[in-house]
C-alpha cells in the first residue's frame, strides 16, 4: 500500500503536502500511510480512489489482505 500510494503521488507530481491539502488532512498523515505505519480509514480510501481514478483495492491491496 505504502509504495503504491507514493508512486501514484509521484506520477501526479504531488508533494505529500499537496496530497494532504487535496484530501483535507496533513502531511504527517500522508507520511504515515506511505511508510506503512498506518492505513487510511475507508472514507479516506474512497477519496484517494476518486482523486487518482484507481480502484482502492489496487492501491490498498496489502491493507485489504491484512484485514481479511
N, CA, C and O atoms as a GROMACS GRO file, in nm:
protein
  272
    1UNK      N    1   0.083  -0.119   0.000
    1UNK     CA    2   0.000   0.000   0.000
    1UNK      C    3   0.087   0.124   0.000
    1UNK      O    4   0.068   0.215  -0.081
    2UNK      N    5   0.182   0.127   0.091
    2UNK     CA    6   0.264   0.246   0.105
    2UNK      C    7   0.332   0.281  -0.027
    2UNK      O    8   0.330   0.397  -0.069
    3UNK      N    9   0.392   0.183  -0.091
    3UNK     CA   10   0.464   0.208  -0.215
    3UNK      C   11   0.371   0.254  -0.326
    3UNK      O   12   0.404   0.349  -0.398
    4UNK      N   13   0.257   0.192  -0.342
    4UNK     CA   14   0.163   0.227  -0.449
    4UNK      C   15   0.113   0.371  -0.433
    4UNK      O   16   0.104   0.444  -0.531
    5UNK      N   17   0.080   0.411  -0.312
    5UNK     CA   18   0.034   0.548  -0.290
    5UNK      C   19   0.145   0.647  -0.322
    5UNK      O   20   0.120   0.750  -0.385
    6UNK      N   21   0.265   0.617  -0.281
    6UNK     CA   22   0.378   0.705  -0.308
    6UNK      C   23   0.403   0.716  -0.459
    6UNK      O   24   0.430   0.825  -0.509
    7UNK      N   25   0.394   0.604  -0.529
    7UNK     CA   26   0.412   0.604  -0.675
    7UNK      C   27   0.305   0.688  -0.743
    7UNK      O   28   0.336   0.770  -0.830
    8UNK      N   29   0.180   0.668  -0.704
    8UNK     CA   30   0.071   0.747  -0.763
    8UNK      C   31   0.092   0.896  -0.738
    8UNK      O   32   0.073   0.978  -0.828
    9UNK      N   33   0.131   0.930  -0.618
    9UNK     CA   34   0.154   1.070  -0.584
    9UNK      C   35   0.265   1.127  -0.671
    9UNK      O   36   0.253   1.238  -0.723
   10UNK      N   37   0.373   1.052  -0.687
   10UNK     CA   38   0.486   1.098  -0.769
   10UNK      C   39   0.447   1.111  -0.916
   10UNK      O   40   0.486   1.206  -0.984
   11UNK      N   41   0.369   1.015  -0.965
   11UNK     CA   42   0.324   1.020  -1.105
   11UNK      C   43   0.239   1.143  -1.134
   11UNK      O   44   0.233   1.190  -1.248
   12UNK      N   45   0.174   1.194  -1.031
   12UNK     CA   46   0.091   1.314  -1.047
   12UNK      C   47   0.166   1.442  -1.005
   12UNK      O   48   0.106   1.549  -0.993
   13UNK      N   49   0.297   1.427  -0.984
   13UNK     CA   50   0.382   1.541  -0.945
   13UNK      C   51   0.329   1.614  -0.823
   13UNK      O   52   0.326   1.737  -0.819
   14UNK      N   53   0.287   1.538  -0.723
   14UNK     CA   54   0.235   1.596  -0.599
   14UNK      C   55   0.334   1.572  -0.485
   14UNK      O   56   0.395   1.466  -0.476
   15UNK      N   57   0.348   1.671  -0.400
   15UNK     CA   58   0.421   1.651  -0.276
   15UNK      C   59   0.325   1.591  -0.174
   15UNK      O   60   0.204   1.587  -0.196
   16UNK      N   61   0.379   1.546  -0.063
   16UNK     CA   62   0.291   1.498   0.044
   16UNK      C   63   0.200   1.611   0.090
   16UNK      O   64   0.083   1.588   0.122
   17UNK      N   65   0.253   1.732   0.095
   17UNK     CA   66   0.173   1.847   0.135
   17UNK      C   67   0.058   1.872   0.037
   17UNK      O   68  -0.054   1.901   0.078
   18UNK      N   69   0.088   1.861  -0.092
   18UNK     CA   70  -0.016   1.879  -0.195
   18UNK      C   71  -0.129   1.779  -0.176
   18UNK      O   72  -0.246   1.815  -0.174
   19UNK      N   73  -0.092   1.651  -0.162
   19UNK     CA   74  -0.193   1.546  -0.148
   19UNK      C   75  -0.272   1.566  -0.019
   19UNK      O   76  -0.394   1.546  -0.017
   20UNK      N   77  -0.205   1.604   0.087
   20UNK     CA   78  -0.273   1.629   0.213
   20UNK      C   79  -0.379   1.738   0.198
   20UNK      O   80  -0.490   1.725   0.248
   21UNK      N   81  -0.344   1.845   0.129
   21UNK     CA   82  -0.439   1.955   0.108
   21UNK      C   83  -0.558   1.908   0.024
   21UNK      O   84  -0.673   1.941   0.055
   22UNK      N   85  -0.532   1.831  -0.080
   22UNK     CA   86  -0.639   1.779  -0.166
   22UNK      C   87  -0.736   1.692  -0.086
   22UNK      O   88  -0.857   1.699  -0.106
   23UNK      N   89  -0.680   1.610   0.004
   23UNK     CA   90  -0.761   1.515   0.080
   23UNK      C   91  -0.817   1.572   0.210
   23UNK      O   92  -0.899   1.508   0.276
   24UNK      N   93  -0.774   1.692   0.247
   24UNK     CA   94  -0.823   1.752   0.370
   24UNK      C   95  -0.760   1.694   0.495
   24UNK      O   96  -0.827   1.678   0.597
   25UNK      N   97  -0.633   1.662   0.486
   25UNK     CA   98  -0.561   1.609   0.602
   25UNK      C   99  -0.427   1.682   0.611
   25UNK      O  100  -0.414   1.791   0.554
   26UNK      N  101  -0.329   1.626   0.680
   26UNK     CA  102  -0.200   1.693   0.688
   26UNK      C  103  -0.087   1.603   0.639
   26UNK      O  104  -0.104   1.482   0.623
   27UNK      N  105   0.027   1.663   0.616
   27UNK     CA  106   0.142   1.593   0.558
   27UNK      C  107   0.186   1.475   0.642
   27UNK      O  108   0.226   1.372   0.589
   28UNK      N  109   0.180   1.489   0.774
   28UNK     CA  110   0.224   1.380   0.862
   28UNK      C  111   0.141   1.254   0.841
   28UNK      O  112   0.194   1.143   0.845
   29UNK      N  113   0.013   1.272   0.818
   29UNK     CA  114  -0.076   1.158   0.794
   29UNK      C  115  -0.036   1.087   0.664
   29UNK      O  116  -0.028   0.964   0.660
   30UNK      N  117  -0.012   1.165   0.559
   30UNK     CA  118   0.032   1.106   0.432
   30UNK      C  119   0.161   1.029   0.452
   30UNK      O  120   0.177   0.919   0.399
   31UNK      N  121   0.252   1.085   0.527
   31UNK     CA  122   0.380   1.020   0.555
   31UNK      C  123   0.361   0.885   0.625
   31UNK      O  124   0.428   0.788   0.592
   32UNK      N  125   0.270   0.880   0.722
   32UNK     CA  126   0.248   0.752   0.793
   32UNK      C  127   0.186   0.647   0.702
   32UNK      O  128   0.216   0.529   0.715
   33UNK      N  129   0.101   0.690   0.609
   33UNK     CA  130   0.044   0.595   0.512
   33UNK      C  131   0.153   0.542   0.420
   33UNK      O  132   0.162   0.422   0.396
   34UNK      N  133   0.236   0.634   0.369
   34UNK     CA  134   0.339   0.594   0.274
   34UNK      C  135   0.447   0.508   0.338
   34UNK      O  136   0.510   0.426   0.270
   35UNK      N  137   0.470   0.526   0.465
   35UNK     CA  138   0.571   0.446   0.535
   35UNK      C  139   0.514   0.313   0.585
   35UNK      O  140   0.588   0.227   0.633
   36UNK      N  141   0.382   0.297   0.572
   36UNK     CA  142   0.319   0.173   0.617
   36UNK      C  143   0.291   0.168   0.766
   36UNK      O  144   0.254   0.063   0.819
   37UNK      N  145   0.308   0.281   0.836
   37UNK     CA  146   0.282   0.286   0.980
   37UNK      C  147   0.133   0.286   1.013
   37UNK      O  148   0.093   0.247   1.122
   38UNK      N  149   0.052   0.331   0.918
   38UNK     CA  150  -0.093   0.330   0.936
   38UNK      C  151  -0.159   0.322   0.799
   38UNK      O  152  -0.094   0.338   0.696
   39UNK      N  153  -0.288   0.296   0.800
   39UNK     CA  154  -0.366   0.292   0.675
   39UNK      C  155  -0.483   0.388   0.689
   39UNK      O  156  -0.533   0.410   0.799
   40UNK      N  157  -0.526   0.445   0.578
   40UNK     CA  158  -0.640   0.537   0.583
   40UNK      C  159  -0.769   0.464   0.619
   40UNK      O  160  -0.784   0.344   0.594
   41UNK      N  161  -0.861   0.538   0.677
   41UNK     CA  162  -0.994   0.483   0.704
   41UNK      C  163  -1.067   0.466   0.570
   41UNK      O  164  -1.028   0.527   0.471
   42UNK      N  165  -1.171   0.384   0.568
   42UNK     CA  166  -1.241   0.358   0.442
   42UNK      C  167  -1.288   0.483   0.368
   42UNK      O  168  -1.277   0.489   0.245
   43UNK      N  169  -1.339   0.582   0.438
   43UNK     CA  170  -1.384   0.705   0.370
   43UNK      C  171  -1.268   0.777   0.302
   43UNK      O  172  -1.284   0.832   0.193
   44UNK      N  173  -1.153   0.776   0.365
   44UNK     CA  174  -1.036   0.840   0.306
   44UNK      C  175  -0.983   0.757   0.189
   44UNK      O  176  -0.937   0.812   0.089
   45UNK      N  177  -0.991   0.624   0.200
   45UNK     CA  178  -0.953   0.538   0.087
   45UNK      C  179  -1.037   0.573  -0.035
   45UNK      O  180  -0.987   0.576  -0.147
   46UNK      N  181  -1.165   0.599  -0.012
   46UNK     CA  182  -1.255   0.634  -0.122
   46UNK      C  183  -1.214   0.767  -0.184
   46UNK      O  184  -1.217   0.781  -0.306
   47UNK      N  185  -1.177   0.866  -0.102
   47UNK     CA  186  -1.132   0.995  -0.155
   47UNK      C  187  -1.008   0.977  -0.242
   47UNK      O  188  -0.995   1.039  -0.347
   48UNK      N  189  -0.917   0.891  -0.196
   48UNK     CA  190  -0.793   0.866  -0.271
   48UNK      C  191  -0.825   0.798  -0.403
   48UNK      O  192  -0.770   0.834  -0.507
   49UNK      N  193  -0.914   0.699  -0.399
   49UNK     CA  194  -0.957   0.631  -0.521
   49UNK      C  195  -1.019   0.732  -0.619
   49UNK      O  196  -0.986   0.731  -0.738
   50UNK      N  197  -1.106   0.816  -0.570
   50UNK     CA  198  -1.173   0.915  -0.654
   50UNK      C  199  -1.073   1.012  -0.718
   50UNK      O  200  -1.086   1.048  -0.835
   51UNK      N  201  -0.975   1.054  -0.641
   51UNK     CA  202  -0.878   1.150  -0.693
   51UNK      C  203  -0.789   1.088  -0.801
   51UNK      O  204  -0.770   1.147  -0.908
   52UNK      N  205  -0.735   0.970  -0.774
   52UNK     CA  206  -0.640   0.908  -0.866
   52UNK      C  207  -0.707   0.824  -0.974
   52UNK      O  208  -0.641   0.782  -1.070
   53UNK      N  209  -0.836   0.798  -0.961
   53UNK     CA  210  -0.908   0.714  -1.058
   53UNK      C  211  -0.846   0.574  -1.070
   53UNK      O  212  -0.833   0.518  -1.179
   54UNK      N  213  -0.807   0.522  -0.954
   54UNK     CA  214  -0.751   0.387  -0.945
   54UNK      C  215  -0.830   0.316  -0.836
   54UNK      O  216  -0.851   0.372  -0.729
   55UNK      N  217  -0.876   0.193  -0.862
   55UNK     CA  218  -0.954   0.122  -0.760
   55UNK      C  219  -0.879   0.112  -0.627
   55UNK      O  220  -0.760   0.080  -0.624
   56UNK      N  221  -0.950   0.140  -0.519
   56UNK     CA  222  -0.886   0.135  -0.388
   56UNK      C  223  -0.827  -0.002  -0.358
   56UNK      O  224  -0.728  -0.012  -0.286
   57UNK      N  225  -0.888  -0.107  -0.414
   57UNK     CA  226  -0.834  -0.241  -0.393
   57UNK      C  227  -0.694  -0.255  -0.451
   57UNK      O  228  -0.611  -0.329  -0.399
   58UNK      N  229  -0.668  -0.183  -0.559
   58UNK     CA  230  -0.535  -0.184  -0.619
   58UNK      C  231  -0.436  -0.103  -0.536
   58UNK      O  232  -0.322  -0.145  -0.516
   59UNK      N  233  -0.480   0.011  -0.488
   59UNK     CA  234  -0.392   0.097  -0.408
   59UNK      C  235  -0.364   0.034  -0.272
   59UNK      O  236  -0.251   0.035  -0.224
   60UNK      N  237  -0.469  -0.021  -0.212
   60UNK     CA  238  -0.459  -0.069  -0.074
   60UNK      C  239  -0.465  -0.220  -0.063
   60UNK      O  240  -0.513  -0.274   0.037
   61UNK      N  241  -0.416  -0.290  -0.164
   61UNK     CA  242  -0.421  -0.436  -0.170
   61UNK      C  243  -0.368  -0.500  -0.042
   61UNK      O  244  -0.430  -0.592   0.011
   62UNK      N  245  -0.255  -0.455   0.007
   62UNK     CA  246  -0.194  -0.513   0.127
   62UNK      C  247  -0.286  -0.492   0.246
   62UNK      O  248  -0.305  -0.584   0.326
   63UNK      N  249  -0.341  -0.373   0.260
   63UNK     CA  250  -0.430  -0.344   0.373
   63UNK      C  251  -0.553  -0.433   0.369
   63UNK      O  252  -0.595  -0.485   0.472
   64UNK      N  253  -0.613  -0.450   0.250
   64UNK     CA  254  -0.731  -0.536   0.239
   64UNK      C  255  -0.698  -0.680   0.271
   64UNK      O  256  -0.777  -0.748   0.338
   65UNK      N  257  -0.584  -0.729   0.227
   65UNK     CA  258  -0.544  -0.866   0.258
   65UNK      C  259  -0.522  -0.884   0.407
   65UNK      O  260  -0.556  -0.988   0.464
   66UNK      N  261  -0.464  -0.783   0.470
   66UNK     CA  262  -0.440  -0.790   0.613
   66UNK      C  263  -0.571  -0.793   0.691
   66UNK      O  264  -0.583  -0.865   0.790
   67UNK      N  265  -0.668  -0.715   0.646
   67UNK     CA  266  -0.796  -0.707   0.718
   67UNK      C  267  -0.882  -0.832   0.697
   67UNK      O  268  -0.967  -0.862   0.781
   68UNK      N  269  -0.861  -0.905   0.588
   68UNK     CA  270  -0.942  -1.023   0.558
   68UNK      C  271  -0.889  -1.146   0.621
   68UNK      O  272  -0.947  -1.254   0.604
   0.00000   0.00000   0.00000
